[in-house]
Amino acid sequence: MKSHPLESLTADEINRAVHLYRSHGKADENTLFTNITLVEPSKETVRDYKEGQEFDRSVKIVGVDSNPDGGFVASIDLKKEKVIGIERLSNEAQAAYSLAEVGLATILTKKNEEYQDALKKRGVTNLDLVQIDPWPAGGVVHESIKPGHRAMRTISFLKENETDNAYAKPIQGVISHVDLTLKEVTCIEDFGVVPVPKAHARYDSDSQSELREQPKPIEITQPEGAGFEVKGNHISWEGWQLRVSIHPVEGPVLHQVSLNERPILFRASLADMVVPYGSADPMHSWKAVHDGTEYGLGNLTNSLTLGCDCLGEIHYLDANILMFDGSVNLIENAICIHEEDFGIQWKHMDFNGFIPTEVRRSRRLVVSSISTIGNYDYGVFWYLYLDGTIQVEMKLTGIVGISAFDENLHNPEQDLKITEELVSPLHQHLFCIRLDWDLDGGNNELHESEVVALPVSKDNPNGMQLRNVTTHLRNESEAKRDISPSSSRVWKIINPEKINSVGLPVGYKLLPGNTPSLLAHPDSPPGIRASFAKHNLWATPFNEEEQYAGGAHPVMHSGQGGLEDITSNDRDISNCDLVMWHTFGLTHVPRPEDWPVMPVEYCGFHLIPVGFFDKNPTINLPPSCKGNSKSNKGK
């Protein structure tokens, strides 16, 4: 029996749900499952739950079948063991792709004679050495795809052998358009022959001409064991309490985050992401994939490796994922939990020498997972600090998108040379994190704070005075905001019913990083489909149906259910059950150092207490400076 309503789905629960669906009268033998998700209970149910109480357990299964529409969402009550209902999805906003459809697009492309002829023009005849990468076909939909049909595009790469890095040899100029509804290739585009690059780009250690000398080891040890405790998916650490799970679409989700028994966030996760490309190269000009929601970030979670992906005293959580055929895939080590030293927490040396120098060490709890989607790898890292700070960090690595260099095609301001034979296009990675606040319980308010310079006047004769200006954002339209580093703009969440020792409402602030927003035109396909990327901040009153920044079903869609739709009624948020959506990311200008595998790039933001505590919450940390450290002068 499950011990909490938010515990992750077990393999047995998934198998039971699939059996109940297949036993239902409307089940289709041609069903391809996309994902299964726990129907999370209401906030009231979760907050009021007492250990040992019985609770309902329901799931939703998403998939496609023989029906000529966008697929289905089946609601299943596991406690009552029955299918509650089946919602059919529109052709205009379809279920996410399954791995079976990715495989189908690959098979259909390789079997197509026109495709084979295009490859023969380039001297490629052994299809076993051809790697096909299927991409979502929404946004810029090819004219050969009928309206409402489910589709993918495929691009191709050539391997020297089975274990080769195929991305070193793009087969330039050939695109296959696959209609998944008809199960056929509708068009092979050939933009002209460009020689296949010759150099390999194998990145495994055995393929390097020489390896540098092994750095001296750094050992992370905790002789008394880890400082956190894990029970089920519940984590306790230094006053922090939270639950963690893997959602098949959103990846890692944090639930009921509290500190010293004071609630902060009810739920936090990735609500969508988009990767729009900015090149005229026909191999990339249409790309703007929603990596998370069109494929499922959680479905593609890595099984993490001890000592490599995570270092130290580690606790792993596994995840059960529904496969397209109804089987269960156990992803071992899907979530990594560990502690890290994080340098100085605070320090002061008394200039007069009357007070001994005091210094305290910081540390943080790390909750992380990594997903691989095609050529890119994304690490999602949540950090909890001793002083109440929460940090979100995305780590981007993997292999950049590439083309075989053609001097007649490629513009050096759009397509950056990374080798003599290869270019990589300008593109962006934009992520949207949904923050469902529960700050000290009750309703919350959203305020914008920035610092402005006062004009020179008789009261400010030297022109040095500044003012911290705070504006209450009262409705959804007012909350569509962008960063302003020059004015130190932050967004502050307060609970007006909870007052601190200085007479002000308790609060947290969102401190954004140096992040762009969408650079493509607002009316471009990504501007319409990924409207969340137009602004760095959005805010809405809580609605359990509003979970995804770009819409719940983005395959072949035109933005339905995204943040522009969600906020179209300009609802009141002046004092409510507040949800914030923060879009951040980076604009990637590729460089030779990104090849053959890109060093990690980082982006993210911080949530920092502002008046949530009455003083420095780490002032009572005990000294811990001796330890086992060594120096050239001894211990």
Long-range contacts (C-beta under 8 A, 24 or more apart in sequence): 2-55, 2-57, 3-51, 3-231, 3-232, 4-49, 4-51, 4-232, 4-233, 4-234, 4-243, 5-40, 5-41, 5-45, 5-46, 5-49, 5-55, 5-56, 5-57, 6-38, 6-40, 6-41, 6-46, 6-233, 6-243, 6-245, 6-255, 6-256, 7-232, 7-233, 7-243, 7-245, 8-38, 8-233, 8-245, 8-246, 8-317, 8-319, 8-320, 9-36, 9-38, 9-59, 9-320, 10-320, 11-320, 11-328, 11-330, 13-57, 13-59, 13-78, 14-59, 14-320, 14-322, 14-328, 15-328, 16-78, 16-81, 17-59, 17-61, 17-76, 17-78, 18-61, 18-322, 18-326, 20-76, 20-78, 20-81, 20-82, 20-83, 21-61, 21-74, 21-76, 21-83, 22-326, 24-74, 24-83, 24-86, 26-86, 28-65, 28-66, 28-67, 30-65, 30-66, 31-63, 31-64, 31-65, 31-326, 32-63, 32-64, 32-65, 32-98, 32-100, 32-101, 32-324, 32-325, 33-61, 33-62, 33-63, 33-98, 33-322, 33-323, 33-324, 33-325, 33-326, 34-62, 34-63, 34-64, 34-71, 34-95, 34-96, 34-97, 34-98, 34-296, 34-322, 34-324, 35-61, 35-62, 35-96, 35-248, 35-249, 35-296, 35-298, 35-299, 35-321, 35-322, 36-60, 36-61, 36-62, 36-248, 36-322, 37-62, 37-247, 37-248, 37-249, 38-245, 39-75, 40-255, 40-267, 42-544, 43-266, 43-438, 43-542, 43-577, 46-255, 46-256, 58-84, 61-322, 62-95, 62-96, 63-95, 63-98, 63-324, 64-94, 64-95, 64-98, 64-101, 64-150, 68-148, 68-181, 69-94, 69-148, 70-94, 70-95, 70-150, 70-553, 70-555, 70-556, 71-95, 71-553, 89-553, 90-560, 91-147, 91-148, 91-149, 91-556, 92-148, 92-556, 92-557, 92-558, 92-560, 93-551, 93-552, 93-553, 93-554, 93-555, 93-556, 93-557, 93-560, 93-561, 94-150, 94-553, 94-555, 94-556, 94-557, 95-553, 95-555, 96-249, 96-293, 96-294, 96-295, 96-296, 96-553, 96-554, 96-555, 97-134, 97-136, 97-152, 97-294, 97-295, 97-555, 98-324, 99-323, 99-324, 100-324, 100-325, 101-134, 101-150, 101-152, 101-180, 101-324, 102-134, 102-152, 104-178, 104-180, 104-183, 105-132, 105-134, 105-152, 105-154, 105-176, 105-178, 105-180, 106-132, 106-134, 106-154, 108-176, 108-178, 108-183, 108-184, 108-185, 109-154, 109-156, 109-176, 109-178, 109-185, 112-176, 112-185, 112-188, 114-185, 114-188, 115-174, 115-176, 115-185, 115-188, 118-173, 118-174, 118-188, 118-190, 119-156, 119-171, 119-174, 121-190, 121-193, 122-171, 122-174, 122-193, 122-195, 122-196, 123-196, 124-158, 124-171, 124-196, 129-158, 129-159, 129-160, 129-161, 130-156, 130-157, 130-158, 130-159, 130-171, 131-156, 131-157, 131-158, 131-159, 131-166, 132-156, 132-176, 133-157, 133-374, 133-375, 134-178, 135-287, 135-289, 135-374, 136-289, 136-290, 136-294, 136-295, 136-555, 137-177, 137-178, 137-556, 138-294, 138-529, 138-554, 138-555, 138-556, 138-557, 139-286, 139-288, 139-525, 139-526, 139-529, 140-285, 140-286, 140-288, 140-525, 141-556, 142-177, 142-186, 142-187, 142-189, 144-177, 144-179, 144-186, 144-187, 145-177, 145-179, 145-186, 146-179, 146-181, 146-182, 148-181, 148-556, 149-179, 149-180, 149-181, 149-182, 149-556, 150-179, 150-180, 150-181, 150-555, 150-556, 151-177, 151-178, 151-179, 151-180, 151-181, 151-186, 151-556, 152-178, 152-180, 153-177, 153-178, 153-286, 154-178, 155-283, 158-196, 160-200, 163-202, 163-204, 164-200, 164-202, 165-200, 165-201, 165-202, 165-203, 165-399, 165-596, 167-201, 167-375, 167-399, 167-402, 167-596, 168-197, 168-199, 168-200, 168-201, 168-202, 168-422, 168-596, 169-196, 169-197, 169-198, 169-200, 169-404, 170-196, 170-197, 170-283, 170-402, 170-403, 170-404, 170-422, 171-196, 171-404, 172-196, 172-283, 172-403, 172-404, 172-406, 173-282, 173-283, 175-282, 175-283, 189-282, 191-282, 191-283, 194-404, 194-405, 194-406, 194-409, 195-404, 196-404, 197-404, 197-405, 197-419, 197-421, 197-422, 198-421, 199-419, 199-420, 199-421, 201-419, 201-595, 201-596, 202-596, 203-596, 203-597, 220-311, 220-312, 220-313, 221-312, 221-313, 222-312, 222-313, 222-339, 225-313, 226-313, 226-315, 226-338, 226-339, 227-339, 227-363, 228-315, 228-337, 228-339, 228-365, 230-315, 230-317, 230-337, 233-317, 235-337, 235-365, 235-367, 237-339, 237-365, 237-384, 238-365, 238-386, 240-365, 240-384, 242-367, 242-384, 244-317, 244-335, 244-337, 244-367, 245-317, 245-319, 246-298, 246-301, 246-317, 246-319, 246-321, 246-331, 246-334, 246-335, 246-369, 247-298, 248-296, 248-298, 248-299, 248-321, 248-322, 249-292, 249-293, 249-296, 249-297, 249-298, 249-299, 249-548, 250-292, 250-297, 250-298, 250-547, 251-292, 251-297, 251-298, 251-301, 251-369, 251-371, 251-380, 252-298, 252-335, 252-367, 252-368, 252-369, 252-380, 252-382, 254-367, 254-382, 256-438, 257-384, 257-390, 259-388, 262-440, 262-612, 263-438, 263-439, 263-440, 263-441, 264-390, 264-437, 264-438, 264-439, 264-508, 264-607, 265-390, 265-435, 265-436, 265-437, 265-438, 266-436, 266-437, 266-438, 267-434, 267-436, 268-382, 268-433, 268-434, 268-435, 268-436, 269-433, 269-434, 270-297, 270-380, 270-431, 270-432, 270-433, 270-434, 271-432, 271-433, 271-434, 271-532, 271-547, 271-548, 271-549, 271-550, 271-581, 272-431, 272-432, 272-530, 272-532, 272-548, 272-549, 272-550, 272-554, 272-562, 273-297, 273-429, 273-430, 273-431, 273-432, 273-585, 274-428, 274-430, 274-518, 274-526, 274-529, 274-530, 274-532, 274-533, 274-550, 275-376, 275-427, 275-428, 275-429, 275-430, 276-427, 276-428, 276-430, 276-518, 276-519, 276-520, 276-524, 276-526, 276-530, 276-533, 277-401, 277-425, 277-426, 277-427, 278-414, 278-425, 278-426, 278-427, 278-428, 278-519, 278-520, 279-411, 279-414, 279-415, 279-425, 279-426, 279-427, 280-411, 280-414, 281-403, 281-409, 281-410, 281-414, 281-415, 281-423, 281-425, 283-403, 284-401, 284-403, 284-425, 284-427, 287-401, 287-427, 288-520, 288-525, 288-526, 288-529, 288-530, 290-529, 290-530, 290-550, 290-554, 291-373, 291-376, 291-378, 293-548, 293-550, 293-551, 293-552, 293-554, 294-554, 294-555, 295-373, 297-371, 297-373, 297-378, 297-380, 298-371, 300-371, 300-372, 300-373, 301-331, 301-334, 301-369, 301-370, 301-371, 302-331, 302-334, 302-369, 302-370, 302-371, 302-372, 302-377, 303-331, 303-332, 303-333, 303-334, 304-333, 304-334, 304-336, 304-369, 304-370, 305-333, 306-333, 309-336, 309-368, 309-370, 310-336, 310-338, 310-366, 310-368, 311-338, 312-338, 312-339, 312-340, 313-338, 313-339, 314-338, 334-369, 335-367, 335-368, 335-369, 336-366, 336-367, 336-368, 336-369, 337-365, 337-366, 337-367, 338-365, 338-366, 339-363, 339-364, 339-365, 339-366, 340-364, 340-366, 342-385, 345-386, 345-387, 345-618, 345-621, 346-616, 346-618, 346-619, 358-623, 359-623, 359-625, 360-618, 360-621, 360-623, 360-624, 361-621, 361-624, 361-625, 362-386, 362-387, 362-618, 364-391, 370-395, 372-398, 375-399, 375-400, 375-401, 379-600, 381-604, 386-617, 386-618, 386-621, 387-609, 387-616, 387-617, 387-618, 388-608, 388-609, 388-612, 388-613, 388-617, 389-606, 389-607, 389-608, 389-609, 390-606, 390-607, 391-604, 391-605, 391-606, 391-607, 392-433, 392-604, 392-605, 392-606, 392-607, 393-602, 393-603, 393-604, 394-429, 394-431, 394-585, 394-602, 394-603, 394-604, 395-600, 395-601, 395-602, 396-429, 396-586, 396-588, 396-598, 396-600, 396-601, 396-602, 396-603, 397-597, 397-598, 397-599, 397-600, 397-601, 398-597, 398-598, 399-596, 399-597, 399-598, 400-424, 400-588, 400-590, 400-594, 400-595, 400-598, 401-425, 401-427, 416-589, 416-590, 416-591, 417-592, 418-590, 418-591, 418-592, 418-594, 418-595, 419-592, 419-595, 422-595, 424-590, 424-594, 424-595, 425-590, 426-587, 426-588, 426-589, 426-590, 427-587, 427-588, 428-516, 428-518, 428-519, 428-533, 428-585, 428-586, 428-587, 428-588, 429-585, 429-586, 429-588, 429-603, 430-516, 430-517, 430-518, 430-530, 430-533, 430-583, 430-584, 430-585, 431-583, 431-584, 431-585, 431-603, 432-532, 432-533, 432-549, 432-550, 432-563, 432-581, 432-582, 432-583, 433-581, 433-582, 433-584, 433-605, 434-547, 434-549, 434-579, 434-580, 434-581, 435-510, 435-579, 435-580, 435-581, 435-582, 435-607, 436-542, 436-579, 437-493, 437-577, 437-578, 437-579, 437-580, 439-493, 439-494, 439-495, 439-498, 439-506, 439-507, 439-508, 439-612, 440-495, 440-497, 440-498, 440-506, 440-612, 441-495, 441-498, 442-495, 442-497, 442-498, 443-495, 443-496, 443-497, 443-575, 443-576, 443-577, 443-578, 444-493, 444-494, 444-495, 444-575, 444-576, 444-577, 444-578, 445-472, 445-493, 445-494, 445-495, 445-496, 445-505, 445-574, 445-575, 445-578, 446-472, 446-473, 446-479, 446-491, 446-492, 446-493, 446-539, 446-573, 446-578, 446-580, 447-471, 447-472, 447-473, 447-491, 447-492, 447-493, 447-494, 448-473, 448-481, 448-489, 448-490, 448-491, 448-492, 449-489, 449-490, 449-491, 449-492, 449-509, 450-484, 450-487, 450-488, 450-489, 450-490, 451-487, 451-488, 452-487, 472-574, 473-539, 473-573, 474-572, 474-573, 474-574, 475-570, 475-571, 475-572, 475-573, 475-574, 476-538, 476-539, 476-540, 476-567, 476-569, 476-570, 476-571, 476-573, 477-567, 477-570, 479-537, 479-538, 479-539, 479-573, 480-534, 480-535, 480-537, 480-538, 480-567, 481-535, 481-536, 481-537, 482-517, 482-535, 482-536, 482-537, 483-512, 483-514, 483-515, 483-536, 485-514, 491-537, 491-580, 492-610, 493-578, 493-580, 496-575, 500-611, 500-612, 500-613, 500-614, 501-614, 502-611, 502-614, 504-611, 505-611, 506-611, 506-612, 507-609, 507-610, 507-611, 507-612, 508-607, 508-608, 508-609, 508-610, 508-612, 509-607, 509-608, 509-610, 510-537, 510-580, 510-582, 510-605, 510-606, 510-607, 511-605, 511-606, 511-607, 511-608, 512-536, 512-582, 512-584, 512-605, 513-584, 513-603, 513-604, 513-605, 515-583, 515-584, 515-585, 515-586, 515-603, 515-605, 516-585, 516-586, 516-587, 517-583, 519-587, 528-558, 528-559, 529-554, 529-557, 529-558, 529-559, 529-562, 530-559, 530-562, 531-559, 531-562, 531-563, 531-564, 531-565, 532-562, 532-563, 532-581, 532-583, 533-583, 534-564, 535-583, 536-582, 536-583, 536-584, 537-580, 537-581, 537-582, 537-583, 538-563, 538-567, 538-580, 538-581, 538-583, 539-573, 539-578, 539-579, 539-580, 539-581, 540-566, 540-567, 540-571, 540-573, 540-579, 540-581, 541-571, 541-572, 541-573, 541-576, 541-577, 541-578, 541-579, 542-576, 542-577, 542-578, 542-579, 546-579, 549-581, 549-583
